[in-house]
Amino acid sequence: MSLNLALPGIPKPAEFIPVFTFNLKLASDPTSIFSDPASDKALSLATVSSGEVKTVANSLGLEFEVVDISGWDDLSLKISASTNSLDCKLYGKTPSGAGVFIHYGGKVQLTESTINVVTKKTQVASIEESYVTCNPTFQLDEAVEDKYKWVLKENFFGRGRFGRDDDGTLYVQYYVYVIR
């Protein structure tokens, strides 16, 4: 038996509504774990020393706040594509002290503007000239406030950049969007 159902017409594009930001401070520049050009792979480790998630005022009235973030990101480089695949694990708390675990994959294309920040040639790259993405998911402590639990049932897309503060410390910053 075959299903002979015509596809519907192309729907209107999804709307991306910014709902929160990530601001993540690295303990140091990423550390090289290994490089193997023969297999077209390299791995680096980025350690997040502090960070926060802050609500962006939005038309949906959604809120999400996380403080005291720390964690790690495994940066798997496909050398020939100049692109890192992310595997980030972040740990934090809501302002009331309830635990939050954030995990995201994503891609970082090593564009000129991103390389310039990483190699300290420039201090910041704009989001528009960067290709830094994430797709966060969340796990929440049972004590997390009801107003934050909406994050458990949504699909998110983050668009970001790298920047350095006046002391040269590396940051990763994202605007995170809910898809409607």
Backbone as a printed PyTorch tensor [residue, N CA C, xyz], in Angstrom:
tensor([[[ 0.8480, -1.1630,  0.0000],
         [ 0.0000,  0.0000,  0.0000],
         [ 0.9000,  1.2330,  0.0000]],

        [[ 0.6180,  2.1850, -0.8720],
         [ 1.4050,  3.4110, -0.9000],
         [ 0.5130,  4.5940, -0.5840]],

        [[ 1.1210,  5.5670, -0.0110],
         [ 0.3970,  6.7890,  0.3370],
         [ 0.5950,  7.7780, -0.7930]],

        [[-0.4570,  8.1710, -1.4140],
         [-0.3720,  9.1040, -2.5270],
         [-1.0630, 10.4070, -2.1280]],

        [[-0.4240, 11.1090, -1.2240],
         [-0.9810, 12.3600, -0.7030],
         [-0.1050, 13.5030, -1.1890]],

        [[-0.6860, 14.4470, -1.8680],
         [ 0.0740, 15.5860, -2.3700],
         [ 0.5180, 16.4660, -1.1990]],

        [[ 1.7030, 16.9890, -1.3230],
         [ 2.1820, 17.9280, -0.3120],
         [ 1.3920, 19.2190, -0.3960]],

        [[ 1.1730, 19.8760,  0.7320],
         [ 0.4770, 21.1690,  0.6810],
         [ 1.3940, 22.2090,  0.0450]],

        [[ 0.8240, 23.3640, -0.2590],
         [ 1.6410, 24.4580, -0.7610],
         [ 2.6710, 24.8760,  0.2820]],

        [[ 3.6930, 25.5460, -0.1620],
         [ 4.7500, 25.9960,  0.7530],
         [ 4.1410, 26.9620,  1.7700]],

        [[ 4.3040, 26.6670,  3.0730],
         [ 3.7240, 27.5580,  4.0900],
         [ 4.5130, 28.8580,  4.1900]],

        [[ 3.9000, 29.8370,  4.8330],
         [ 4.6300, 31.0870,  5.0610],
         [ 5.8480, 30.7760,  5.9280]],

        [[ 6.9140, 31.5390,  5.8070],
         [ 8.1270, 31.2690,  6.5890],
         [ 7.8550, 31.3620,  8.0900]],

        [[ 8.6070, 30.5600,  8.8280],
         [ 8.5070, 30.6150, 10.2820],
         [ 8.9730, 31.9810, 10.7720]],

        [[ 8.4160, 32.4000, 11.9020],
         [ 8.8300, 33.6590, 12.5310],
         [ 9.7950, 33.3190, 13.6630]],

        [[10.9070, 34.0340, 13.7190],
         [11.8870, 33.8610, 14.7830],
         [11.7410, 35.0450, 15.7360]],

        [[11.3160, 34.7600, 16.9750],
         [11.0680, 35.8060, 17.9580],
         [12.1650, 35.7440, 19.0230]],

        [[12.9880, 36.8070, 19.1670],
         [14.0280, 36.7780, 20.1920],
         [13.3940, 36.7750, 21.5850]],

        [[13.8400, 35.8220, 22.4400],
         [13.2520, 35.6900, 23.7680],
         [14.2710, 35.8180, 24.9020]],

        [[15.5340, 35.5030, 24.6360],
         [16.5660, 35.7130, 25.6510],
         [17.9410, 35.7610, 25.0060]],

        [[18.9160, 36.1930, 25.8050],
         [20.3090, 36.2330, 25.3680],
         [21.1350, 35.3060, 26.2390]],

        [[22.2270, 34.8140, 25.6780],
         [23.2910, 34.1480, 26.4410],
         [24.4830, 35.0970, 26.4010]],

        [[25.1380, 35.2970, 27.5280],
         [26.3940, 36.0370, 27.5900],
         [27.3490, 35.1660, 28.3920]],

        [[28.3060, 34.5390, 27.7020],
         [29.1760, 33.5380, 28.3120],
         [30.6270, 33.9960, 28.2760]],

        [[31.2400, 34.0450, 29.4370],
         [32.6400, 34.4470, 29.5750],
         [33.5000, 33.1900, 29.6630]],

        [[34.5300, 33.1160, 28.8240],
         [35.4220, 31.9640, 28.8530],
         [36.5410, 32.1780, 29.8730]],

        [[36.9690, 31.0880, 30.4920],
         [38.0570, 31.1530, 31.4720],
         [39.3670, 31.5350, 30.7920]],

        [[39.5400, 31.0920, 29.5620],
         [40.7180, 31.3860, 28.7430],
         [40.3390, 31.0800, 27.3090]],

        [[41.2400, 31.3430, 26.3940],
         [40.9780, 30.9450, 25.0180],
         [40.8570, 29.4270, 24.9700]],

        [[40.1100, 28.8800, 24.0010],
         [39.9780, 27.4220, 23.9160],
         [41.3340, 26.7170, 23.8580]],

        [[41.3960, 25.5680, 24.5070],
         [42.6160, 24.7720, 24.5890],
         [42.5700, 23.6530, 23.5610]],

        [[43.6350, 23.5080, 22.8050],
         [43.7050, 22.4300, 21.8260],
         [43.8600, 21.0930, 22.5450]],

        [[43.0190, 20.1260, 22.1930],
         [43.1090, 18.7800, 22.7450],
         [43.8860, 17.8950, 21.7800]],

        [[43.5190, 17.9280, 20.4870],
         [44.2910, 17.2240, 19.4700],
         [44.0160, 17.8230, 18.1080]],

        [[44.9300, 17.5740, 17.1720],
         [44.7590, 17.9400, 15.7760],
         [45.2680, 16.7800, 14.9340]],

        [[44.4660, 16.3410, 13.9670],
         [44.8290, 15.2300, 13.1000],
         [44.4570, 15.5800, 11.6650]],

        [[45.3170, 16.3610, 10.9800],
         [45.0020, 16.7570,  9.6050],
         [44.7580, 15.5690,  8.6750]],

        [[45.4130, 14.4410,  8.9120],
         [45.2120, 13.2670,  8.0490],
         [43.7650, 12.7760,  8.0920]],

        [[43.1010, 12.9390,  9.2310],
         [41.6880, 12.5400,  9.3260],
         [40.7470, 13.7450,  9.2720]],

        [[41.3150, 14.9380,  8.9940],
         [40.5290, 16.1590,  8.8090],
         [39.7740, 16.5680, 10.0740]],

        [[40.4000, 16.3410, 11.2520],
         [39.7340, 16.6360, 12.5200],
         [40.6740, 17.3390, 13.4870]],

        [[40.0730, 18.1360, 14.3460],
         [40.7700, 18.7110, 15.4910],
         [39.7240, 18.9060, 16.5860]],

        [[40.1850, 18.9320, 17.8210],
         [39.2860, 19.1250, 18.9540],
         [39.9000, 20.1340, 19.9090]],

        [[39.0730, 21.0780, 20.3450],
         [39.4740, 22.0550, 21.3590],
         [38.4210, 22.0720, 22.4510]],

        [[38.8190, 22.5490, 23.6150],
         [37.9180, 22.6520, 24.7550],
         [37.8370, 24.1060, 25.2080]],

        [[36.6150, 24.6190, 25.2820],
         [36.3760, 25.9540, 25.8220],
         [35.7260, 25.7910, 27.1880]],

        [[36.2760, 26.4550, 28.1980],
         [35.7330, 26.3980, 29.5470],
         [35.0110, 27.7100, 29.8370]],

        [[33.7320, 27.6090, 30.1660],
         [32.9170, 28.7810, 30.4990],
         [33.0610, 29.0270, 31.9960]],

        [[33.6030, 30.1790, 32.3580],
         [33.8280, 30.4820, 33.7740],
         [32.6380, 31.1750, 34.4230]],

        [[31.8830, 31.9160, 33.6190],
         [30.6890, 32.5820, 34.1530],
         [29.7910, 32.9820, 32.9960]],

        [[28.5530, 33.2450, 33.3380],
         [27.6250, 33.6660, 32.3020],
         [26.2320, 33.8440, 32.8490]],

        [[25.3570, 34.2990, 31.9550],
         [23.9760, 34.5330, 32.3330],
         [23.0740, 34.4170, 31.1200]],

        [[21.8200, 34.1190, 31.3920],
         [20.7480, 34.1710, 30.4030],
         [19.8130, 35.2830, 30.8610]],

        [[19.4970, 36.1980, 29.9540],
         [18.6270, 37.3350, 30.2830],
         [17.4790, 37.4070, 29.2960]],

        [[16.3000, 37.6880, 29.8020],
         [15.1060, 37.8390, 28.9810],
         [15.2420, 39.0210, 28.0330]],

        [[14.7630, 38.8290, 26.7990],
         [14.5850, 39.9160, 25.8400],
         [13.0790, 40.1890, 25.8080]],

        [[12.6900, 41.4390, 25.9990],
         [11.2590, 41.7770, 25.9350],
         [10.7120, 41.2870, 24.5980]],

        [[ 9.5980, 40.5410, 24.6570],
         [ 9.0720, 39.9290, 23.4420],
         [ 7.5480, 39.9710, 23.4290]],

        [[ 6.9900, 39.8090, 22.2390],
         [ 5.5430, 39.9040, 22.0480],
         [ 4.7790, 38.7500, 22.6860]],

        [[ 5.4730, 37.6810, 23.0620],
         [ 4.8260, 36.5270, 23.6740],
         [ 4.7760, 36.6200, 25.2010]],

        [[ 5.4790, 37.5940, 25.7670],
         [ 5.5080, 37.7570, 27.2210],
         [ 6.3020, 36.6750, 27.9390]],

        [[ 7.2160, 36.0030, 27.2290],
         [ 7.9980, 34.9110, 27.8160],
         [ 9.2140, 35.4480, 28.5540]],

        [[ 9.5360, 34.8040, 29.6730],
         [10.6970, 35.1830, 30.4700],
         [11.5700, 33.9640, 30.7260]],

        [[12.8800, 34.1930, 30.8130],
         [13.8010, 33.1360, 31.2290],
         [15.0780, 33.8000, 31.7190]],

        [[15.4690, 33.4770, 32.9360],
         [16.6580, 34.0630, 33.5580],
         [17.4750, 32.9490, 34.2110]],

        [[18.7750, 32.9290, 33.9140],
         [19.6890, 31.9760, 34.5420],
         [20.9580, 32.7450, 34.9090]],

        [[21.4650, 32.5030, 36.1100],
         [22.6720, 33.1690, 36.5970],
         [23.6940, 32.1120, 37.0190]],

        [[24.8800, 32.5820, 37.3680],
         [25.9500, 31.7110, 37.8840],
         [26.2410, 30.5400, 36.9490]],

        [[26.2850, 30.8210, 35.6450],
         [26.5350, 29.7630, 34.6600],
         [28.0100, 29.4210, 34.6060]],

        [[28.2950, 28.1250, 34.5290],
         [29.6260, 27.6160, 34.2330],
         [29.4390, 26.4050, 33.3280]],

        [[30.5290, 25.9270, 32.7140],
         [30.4010, 24.7500, 31.8690],
         [31.5360, 24.5940, 30.8880]],

        [[31.2880, 23.7610, 29.8560],
         [32.3010, 23.3970, 28.8780],
         [31.6870, 23.2970, 27.4980]],

        [[32.5310, 23.5070, 26.4900],
         [32.1150, 23.3210, 25.1050],
         [33.2240, 22.5890, 24.3590]],

        [[32.9010, 21.3940, 23.8220],
         [33.8190, 20.6650, 22.9520],
         [33.6510, 21.2230, 21.5480]],

        [[34.7350, 21.7280, 20.9720],
         [34.7180, 22.3240, 19.6450],
         [35.3910, 21.3490, 18.6830]],

        [[34.5900, 20.6190, 17.9260],
         [35.1040, 19.6310, 16.9710],
         [35.2380, 20.3010, 15.6140]],

        [[36.4800, 20.4640, 15.1670],
         [36.7560, 21.1730, 13.9160],
         [36.8610, 20.1960, 12.7480]],

        [[36.0970, 20.4600, 11.6960],
         [36.2800, 19.8110, 10.3960],
         [37.2340, 20.7340,  9.6520]],

        [[38.5110, 20.3480,  9.6010],
         [39.5670, 21.2430,  9.1160],
         [39.2710, 21.7310,  7.7000]],

        [[38.9100, 20.8190,  6.7910],
         [38.7060, 21.2050,  5.3880],
         [37.5230, 22.1500,  5.2090]],

        [[36.5660, 22.1340,  6.1110],
         [35.4030, 23.0200,  6.0220],
         [35.5620, 24.2820,  6.8660]],

        [[36.6210, 24.3750,  7.6550],
         [36.8290, 25.5140,  8.5690],
         [35.5860, 25.7680,  9.4120]],

        [[35.0100, 24.6730,  9.9280],
         [33.7770, 24.7760, 10.6990],
         [33.8580, 23.8990, 11.9430]],

        [[33.5350, 24.5070, 13.0750],
         [33.4480, 23.7830, 14.3400],
         [32.0200, 23.3300, 14.5850]],

        [[31.8680, 22.1080, 15.0860],
         [30.6000, 21.6380, 15.6200],
         [30.6840, 21.7590, 17.1350]],

        [[29.6470, 22.2990, 17.7510],
         [29.6470, 22.5630, 19.1880],
         [28.9690, 21.4310, 19.9500]],

        [[29.4320, 21.2060, 21.1600],
         [28.7870, 20.3010, 22.1190],
         [28.9580, 20.9550, 23.4810]],

        [[28.0440, 21.8720, 23.7960],
         [28.1780, 22.7190, 24.9760],
         [27.2530, 22.2560, 26.0930]],

        [[27.8060, 22.2090, 27.3040],
         [27.0470, 21.8570, 28.5030],
         [27.2400, 22.9730, 29.5230]],

        [[26.1250, 23.5790, 29.9140],
         [26.1530, 24.6980, 30.8490],
         [25.3060, 24.3790, 32.0710]],

        [[25.7580, 24.8660, 33.2270],
         [25.0810, 24.6230, 34.5000],
         [24.8680, 25.9640, 35.1760]],

        [[23.6380, 26.2100, 35.6430],
         [23.3560, 27.4710, 36.2980],
         [22.1530, 27.3600, 37.2100]],

        [[21.6790, 28.5100, 37.6490],
         [20.5510, 28.5670, 38.5720],
         [19.6380, 29.7140, 38.1750]],

        [[18.3490, 29.5540, 38.4630],
         [17.4360, 30.6810, 38.3050],
         [17.7520, 31.6690, 39.4340]],

        [[17.2620, 32.8950, 39.3560],
         [17.5340, 33.8490, 40.4320],
         [17.1000, 33.3590, 41.8160]],

        [[16.1260, 32.4330, 41.8860],
         [15.6900, 31.9030, 43.1810],
         [16.5480, 30.7230, 43.6540]],

        [[17.4980, 30.2670, 42.8080],
         [18.4110, 29.2020, 43.2160],
         [18.0920, 27.8160, 42.6780]],

        [[17.0730, 27.6550, 41.8460],
         [16.7360, 26.3540, 41.2710],
         [17.7080, 26.0270, 40.1370]],

        [[18.0790, 24.7580, 40.0190],
         [19.0790, 24.3270, 39.0460],
         [18.5770, 24.2600, 37.6200]],

        [[19.4780, 24.6050, 36.6890],
         [19.1910, 24.5700, 35.2570],
         [20.3900, 23.9500, 34.5420]],

        [[20.1030, 23.0180, 33.6240],
         [21.1170, 22.4350, 32.7460],
         [20.7550, 22.8270, 31.3220]],

        [[21.7300, 23.3850, 30.6050],
         [21.5460, 23.7960, 29.2170],
         [22.5260, 22.9990, 28.3710]],

        [[22.0310, 22.4060, 27.3160],
         [22.8970, 21.6960, 26.3790],
         [22.6220, 22.2450, 24.9870]],

        [[23.6850, 22.4840, 24.2260],
         [23.4350, 22.8680, 22.8380],
         [24.5290, 22.3870, 21.9070]],

        [[24.0680, 22.0310, 20.7180],
         [24.9360, 21.8580, 19.5740],
         [24.8490, 23.1290, 18.7660]],

        [[25.6410, 23.2020, 17.7290],
         [25.6200, 24.3620, 16.8530],
         [26.8130, 24.3160, 15.9280]],

        [[26.9740, 25.3640, 15.1580],
         [28.0750, 25.4730, 14.2020],
         [28.7450, 26.8300, 14.3400]],

        [[30.0630, 26.8310, 14.1820],
         [30.8360, 28.0690, 14.0870],
         [31.6830, 27.9560, 12.8300]],

        [[31.3080, 28.7370, 11.8220],
         [32.1390, 28.8060, 10.6320],
         [33.2510, 29.8080, 10.9200]],

        [[34.4640, 29.4240, 10.5960],
         [35.6070, 30.2780, 10.8860],
         [35.7580, 31.3350,  9.7950]],

        [[34.8240, 32.2940,  9.8370],
         [34.8530, 33.4130,  8.9040],
         [35.9890, 34.3570,  9.3070]],

        [[36.3290, 35.2590,  8.4030],
         [37.4090, 36.2060,  8.6840],
         [37.1320, 37.0070,  9.9490]],

        [[35.9020, 37.4810, 10.1190],
         [35.5930, 38.3020, 11.3000],
         [35.7120, 37.4900, 12.5890]],

        [[35.3040, 36.2260, 12.5610],
         [35.4270, 35.3810, 13.7500],
         [36.8940, 35.0690, 14.0370]],

        [[37.6460, 34.7210, 13.0130],
         [39.0800, 34.4310, 13.1910],
         [39.8030, 35.6510, 13.7460]],

        [[39.4380, 36.8360, 13.2740],
         [40.0980, 38.0590, 13.7560],
         [39.8850, 38.2660, 15.2540]],

        [[38.7000, 37.9310, 15.7710],
         [38.4660, 38.0530, 17.2150],
         [39.2480, 36.9700, 17.9560]],

        [[39.1670, 35.7310, 17.4810],
         [39.8470, 34.6170, 18.1520],
         [41.3530, 34.8420, 18.1990]],

        [[41.9340, 35.4030, 17.1260],
         [43.3840, 35.6410, 17.0790],
         [43.7780, 37.0130, 17.6190]],

        [[42.8420, 37.7250, 18.2030],
         [43.0630, 39.0140, 18.8650],
         [43.4400, 40.1520, 17.9140]],

        [[43.0920, 40.0280, 16.6280],
         [43.3190, 41.1140, 15.6790],
         [42.2620, 42.2020, 15.8390]],

        [[41.0400, 41.7920, 16.2380],
         [39.9700, 42.7450, 16.5090],
         [39.3160, 42.3580, 17.8330]],

        [[38.5540, 43.2780, 18.3920],
         [37.9360, 43.0480, 19.6950],
         [36.5710, 42.3760, 19.5890]],

        [[35.8250, 42.6500, 18.5090],
         [34.4700, 42.1150, 18.4230],
         [34.0760, 41.9370, 16.9580]],

        [[33.2180, 40.9640, 16.7230],
         [32.6070, 40.7570, 15.4110],
         [31.1080, 40.9700, 15.5760]],

        [[30.4700, 41.5040, 14.5650],
         [29.0180, 41.6670, 14.6530],
         [28.3500, 40.3140, 14.4250]],

        [[27.1210, 40.1950, 14.8780],
         [26.3610, 38.9680, 14.6420],
         [26.1440, 38.7830, 13.1420]],

        [[25.9000, 39.8700, 12.4330],
         [25.6230, 39.7830, 11.0020],
         [26.8090, 39.2510, 10.2070]],

        [[28.0430, 39.5350, 10.6290],
         [29.2110, 39.0600,  9.8840],
         [29.7850, 37.7610, 10.4570]],

        [[29.1080, 37.1840, 11.4150],
         [29.5370, 35.9340, 12.0380],
         [28.5900, 34.8090, 11.6480]],

        [[29.0930, 33.5890, 11.7150],
         [28.2250, 32.4180, 11.5830],
         [28.4670, 31.5830, 12.8250]],

        [[27.7730, 31.9600, 13.8990],
         [27.8880, 31.3050, 15.2060],
         [26.4530, 30.9670, 15.6100]],

        [[26.1280, 29.6650, 15.6640],
         [24.7520, 29.2620, 15.9340],
         [24.6900, 28.2550, 17.0770]],

        [[23.5170, 28.1600, 17.6800],
         [23.2720, 27.1390, 18.6990],
         [21.8030, 26.7540, 18.6900]],

        [[21.5370, 25.5570, 19.1950],
         [20.1720, 25.0340, 19.3140],
         [19.9990, 24.4920, 20.7280]],

        [[19.7530, 25.3830, 21.7050],
         [19.7320, 24.9380, 23.0970],
         [18.4970, 24.1270, 23.4760]],

        [[18.7340, 23.1890, 24.4030],
         [17.6700, 22.4620, 25.0920],
         [17.9180, 22.6170, 26.5850]],

        [[16.8790, 22.3720, 27.3870],
         [16.9440, 22.6660, 28.8050],
         [16.4360, 21.5080, 29.6460]],

        [[17.0480, 21.3390, 30.8170],
         [16.5260, 20.4710, 31.8620],
         [16.4590, 21.3180, 33.1220]],

        [[15.3740, 21.1590, 33.8710],
         [15.1170, 22.0400, 35.0040],
         [14.9110, 21.2510, 36.2890]],

        [[15.4240, 21.8000, 37.3770],
         [15.1740, 21.2980, 38.7190],
         [13.6740, 21.3840, 39.0040]],

        [[13.1800, 20.5060, 39.8460],
         [11.7480, 20.5390, 40.1740],
         [11.3270, 21.8500, 40.8420]],

        [[12.2740, 22.5860, 41.4150],
         [11.9570, 23.8380, 42.0970],
         [11.9280, 25.0580, 41.1660]],

        [[12.1900, 24.8700, 39.8710],
         [12.1790, 26.0060, 38.9440],
         [10.7850, 26.6120, 38.8810]],

        [[10.7350, 27.9240, 38.8680],
         [ 9.4890, 28.6630, 38.8400],
         [ 8.6600, 28.2870, 37.6120]],

        [[ 7.3470, 28.2280, 37.7720],
         [ 6.4420, 27.8770, 36.6720],
         [ 6.6330, 28.7870, 35.4630]],

        [[ 6.9290, 30.0730, 35.6860],
         [ 7.0410, 31.0130, 34.5690],
         [ 8.2100, 30.7060, 33.6430]],

        [[ 9.1340, 29.8140, 34.0610],
         [10.2780, 29.4520, 33.2270],
         [10.1140, 28.0940, 32.5400]],

        [[ 9.1330, 27.3180, 32.9280],
         [ 9.0020, 25.9490, 32.4200],
         [ 8.6230, 25.8520, 30.9430]],

        [[ 8.2000, 26.9430, 30.3460],
         [ 7.8610, 26.9550, 28.9180],
         [ 9.0450, 26.5330, 28.0510]],

        [[10.2850, 26.7180, 28.5450],
         [11.4640, 26.3800, 27.7260],
         [11.5610, 24.8850, 27.4370]],

        [[10.8410, 24.0690, 28.2150],
         [10.9020, 22.6210, 28.0340],
         [10.1610, 22.1510, 26.7820]],

        [[ 9.3060, 22.9760, 26.2230],
         [ 8.4840, 22.5150, 25.1080],
         [ 8.6820, 23.3020, 23.8180]],

        [[ 9.7620, 24.0350, 23.7210],
         [ 9.9920, 24.8730, 22.5400],
         [11.2370, 24.4270, 21.7660]],

        [[11.2980, 24.8680, 20.5190],
         [12.4680, 24.6840, 19.6740],
         [13.1480, 26.0420, 19.5590]],

        [[14.4480, 26.0850, 19.8120],
         [15.1810, 27.3460, 19.8410],
         [16.2890, 27.3720, 18.8060]],

        [[16.5820, 28.5730, 18.3440],
         [17.7120, 28.8040, 17.4560],
         [18.4440, 30.0340, 17.9480]],

        [[19.7410, 29.9130, 18.1630],
         [20.5490, 31.0400, 18.6150],
         [21.4940, 31.5020, 17.5300]],

        [[21.6680, 32.8040, 17.4650],
         [22.5860, 33.4270, 16.5110],
         [23.5280, 34.3020, 17.3170]],

        [[24.8450, 34.1330, 17.1070],
         [25.7590, 34.8110, 17.9990],
         [27.0190, 35.3530, 17.3750]],

        [[27.9470, 35.6530, 18.2830],
         [29.2340, 36.2400, 17.9020],
         [30.2370, 36.0130, 19.0110]],

        [[31.5000, 36.2870, 18.6920],
         [32.5710, 36.3090, 19.6790],
         [33.0010, 37.7530, 19.9010]],

        [[33.4590, 38.0360, 21.1100],
         [33.9880, 39.3500, 21.4260],
         [34.9640, 39.2470, 22.5780]],

        [[35.7740, 40.2720, 22.7160],
         [36.7320, 40.3460, 23.8200],
         [36.5040, 41.6340, 24.5980]],

        [[36.6180, 41.5310, 25.9330],
         [36.5020, 42.7410, 26.7350],
         [37.8290, 43.4870, 26.7070]],

        [[37.9160, 44.5870, 27.4390],
         [39.1300, 45.4090, 27.4210],
         [40.3460, 44.6810, 27.9800]],

        [[40.1260, 43.6240, 28.7790],
         [41.2310, 42.8260, 29.3070],
         [41.6310, 41.6900, 28.3640]],

        [[40.9340, 41.5490, 27.2410],
         [41.2410, 40.5000, 26.2760],
         [40.5290, 39.1810, 26.5260]],

        [[39.6340, 39.1440, 27.5260],
         [38.8920, 37.9220, 27.8330],
         [37.8680, 37.6570, 26.7290]],

        [[37.7890, 36.3970, 26.2940],
         [36.8990, 35.9990, 25.2090],
         [35.4910, 35.7110, 25.7320]],

        [[34.4960, 36.2110, 25.0230],
         [33.0800, 35.9880, 25.3220],
         [32.3900, 35.3880, 24.0990]],

        [[31.3360, 34.6320, 24.3510],
         [30.4170, 34.1810, 23.3140],
         [29.0530, 34.7390, 23.6960]],

        [[28.3990, 35.4010, 22.7450],
         [27.1130, 36.0320, 23.0050],
         [26.1160, 35.5960, 21.9430]],

        [[24.9120, 35.2380, 22.3930],
         [23.8600, 34.8020, 21.4810],
         [22.5670, 35.5550, 21.7540]],

        [[21.8110, 35.8080, 20.7020],
         [20.3870, 36.0670, 20.8070],
         [19.7190, 34.7380, 20.4990]],

        [[18.7980, 34.3130, 21.3640],
         [18.1170, 33.0470, 21.1820],
         [16.6610, 33.3220, 20.8380]],

        [[16.1990, 32.6420, 19.7900],
         [14.8770, 32.8540, 19.2230],
         [14.0050, 31.6230, 19.4270]],

        [[12.7290, 31.8610, 19.6890],
         [11.7320, 30.8010, 19.6620],
         [11.1030, 30.8580, 18.2650]],

        [[10.7270, 29.7290, 17.7670],
         [10.2210, 29.6240, 16.4040],
         [ 8.7030, 29.5020, 16.4210]],

        [[ 8.0430, 30.3390, 15.6580],
         [ 6.5760, 30.3150, 15.5780],
         [ 6.1470, 30.2200, 14.1360]]])
